[in-house]
Amino acid sequence: MAVELTSFIANSKASKEALKSANILKSLNINALIEGERGVGKLTLAKFIFPNSLVFENSNINDLDLIEPSTNIIVKHINKIGNIYKFEELIKEKQIRIVATSSEILRDEIADKLFGVRIYIPPIIKRVEDIQPLAKKFLNEAKVVFGDIGKEVDLDSLELDLSKNSYSLKRSIFLAFLFDTIKDKEITKIIEYYLKDKIGSGDDYRRFLYLYEIPLIKTSLNIFKSQLKISEKLGINRNTLRKKINSYKDDL
């Protein structure tokens, strides 16, 4: 069966299997549940199955009373529905076909009865082949938001944050894109904004000095490697530098 175009990135084996199942579901009268952590692409895949359907949050599930019978809908966060029994009755009564998403793996009997197909999407960190295509997608979005900076961002050199799947990945891409355009006045403005509600303890100069020292030392370590060369380039005593490196070792 041919796979239709979709914004769901499917380069890894797990993503290809999920997309293949979704493609088959488009022509079947079966309720489906898509499970996985936040940010793995559940809603994107659900919209591929039902491209023009209404999307319901778990909080407005009572609005199903207003839905016409035999309608296709998407339900987000079905794991947070308080009365799953009432939900099941509404679905059956109106013969509504649903594709639902859940950030938890549902283990109850109702879920087994309600959904004929269950699709699990693993975290992005376990779908290595999907990372670069997703990063390129978010980089193109950053160019639309901030404007093209006139040079390419090297994705291979970036520290991509995958801790919260697509949410943290997109954030790291946008920040990297922003860092390539930001000026020193803007950097100081960001620090000023960060500090405005935090100072006033009486020892703030010493307490917040790390905001300057950590990036300076970390960058120097990456460029010059040896502490001897760093002390020469920064004009700082080697013993003082060693103490600072030890005090910041968790951040360096």
N, C-alpha and C positions, 0 to 999 in steps of 0.2 A: 504493500500500500504506500502510495506517495505521501511524503510528509509536507504539509503546507507551510508557508512562510510564517514565522512567529518571532517575537522578540525574546523568547525563551532560549537562552544559550545552551546548546546541546552538543558539546564536543567530547565530554567524558562518557564512559560506558553507562554510568548510572543515569545521566541526563538524557542520553539517547533512548534508554529503555523507558524512562518516564514520558518522554515526548511521543514515543511510539504508542504507548498505552493511551495517551491523551488523544492522539490522532484517530485511533480505533473508536474511542468513546464518542467522538463527534457524531457517529452514525448509529449508536446503540441507545436504546431507551433504558439506561441503567444509571442509578445514582452513584456518584464517585466521591471518595474522600482523598484529599491530598494532604499528606502529613510531612512535617519537617520543622526545623528551627525557623525562627523569624529571619527573613532576608534570604531564604534559599530559592525563592522564585515561585512559591505556591500560587499566589494570585495571578501572576503572569501566565502560568500554565492553565489555571482555571479559565482565564479569559480567552485562551486559545481554544478551549473546548466549547465555551459559550461566549462567542465574541461580542454579541450585542445584548447580553442579559443584564438585568438589574443585579447590583451587588448589595447584599444585606450584611450589616454588622450584627454581631450576636445581641447587641443591646436593643435593636429595633426589630426583633424577630416577631413581635406581635403584629407588625405591619403586614405579615403574611396573610392576614385576614382580608386584606385589600387586593391581593393578587388574584388575577383571573385563573380559573382552572386550567390544567395542562400547560402551565408556563415553565420555562427553563430559568432557573435563578442560580446565583452564586452566593454562598453563605460563608462569610469570614469568621474565623475564631469560633468554630462550632463547639470547641472544647470548653468555652466559657458560658454556654447556654445553661441557664438555671434549671429549666424544666424541659428536659430532653423528651419526656413522654408526651407532653403537649405538642412539642415540635413534630414528633413522629405522627401524631394524629392529624395535624394540619396538612402535612405532606401527603399522607395517604388519602385524606378526605378530598383534597383538591387535585390529586394526581399530579402534583408538582414534581418536576424532575430537578434535582439539585446536584451541583458540584460544590462541596464544602472544603474548607481548609482548616487545619488544626496545627498548632505549634506543639502539641503533645500527641503521643501515641495513645489513641483511645482503646481501652481494653474492656469496654462494657458490652453487654448483650445487645442493647439497642443499636449501637453502632454497627455491629455485625449484621443485624437484620436490615438496617436501613441502607447500607452501602454494599452494592454488588462488586465494586472494584475499589481497591485502596492502593494509592500510589505514594511511595515514600521517596522524598528528595533528600539526599545526604547533605551535610554542611559543605560549603564551598571548599574548605581546606582538604576535604576528601575527594574532591572532583578537580584534580590538578589541571586537567586539560581545559577546564572552563575558565580558569583564573585570568589568563591573558586576554581572551576575547571579551570577558566582562570588563576588564580594566580598560581596554580600547574603547568599548562602548561608553563607559563613564568619562573617558578622556574627551571623546567627541561631544558629550553633553557639556563638559566644562568649557570647551571652546565656544559653544553656543552661548553659555551664560556669561563668560568673562571676555569673550572675543579672542581671536587667534593672536598669540603673543609673538608669532613670526618664527618660532623655532619649535622643534619637536621635543616633547618630554620623553626622556628615556625611561620606559616602564621597567626595564630590567634593573635599573639602579635604585628604584624606589623601594621603601619599606612599606609593603602593602599590608594593611591591617585586615585580617580575615576573622577577627574574634567575634564579630557580629554579622558575618556573611556579607551580603551586598551593601548593607547599611554602612558598615565600617570601611569596606573596600571603596565605596563611592566617596566617602568622606576623605580618605587618605589621598585619592586621586585629585579631588577638588583642592585639597590643601596644597598638594605638590604643585598643581597648576598655578595656584595663587602665589606660592612662594617664589615662583619664577618671575613674577611681575611686581612683587611688593617692594617698596622703597623703604629707606631707613626711617623716614618720618612716620611711615605707616606702622613699622615695627614698634617704634617707641609709643605710638598711640595705642597699639594693642596691649602693651605692657601697662601703660597708664590705666587703660580700661580694666585690666585684670586687678590692679592694685587698689583701685579707688575705694572698695569696700573692705579692704583687708589690713590697711595700715592703721597705726595708732597704739601699738603695744609698748612702745618705748625702746624696742630693740629691733626695729624694722629694717634698718640698713643691713645689719648682719644677717637677719632672718631671710631676706629676699635677695641677697647677693648671688645666690645660686642661679637665678634667672639669667644672669650675665655669664657667670663663671662656667656653668656646665656646658652650654653650647660652644663657648670659646675653647675649653679644654678638649671636648669631644671632637670638634672639628680639627684641632691641632693634632690630636692623636691619630686621626684618620689620614692627615696629610703628611706629617713629619715622622710619625711612628715612635722615634726615640725620645725619652724625656730630656736628654741633654740638648737635642736640637730644639725641642719645644721651649725649654727655658731660655735658650738664646733668642729665638724668634719672638717670644712674648715679653722678654726682658724681666723674667721672674726668677728668683732664687730656686735652685733645684730642690732643696729641702722643703721649701714652701710649696712648690709644685707637687712634690711627692705626697705631702700631707693632704693637699686638696684632692688629688686623685684618689687617695685612700678614703677620704671622707665622702666622696661622690661615687664610689665604686659601683653601687647598685644602679646608678643612673647612667654610668658610662659603659 
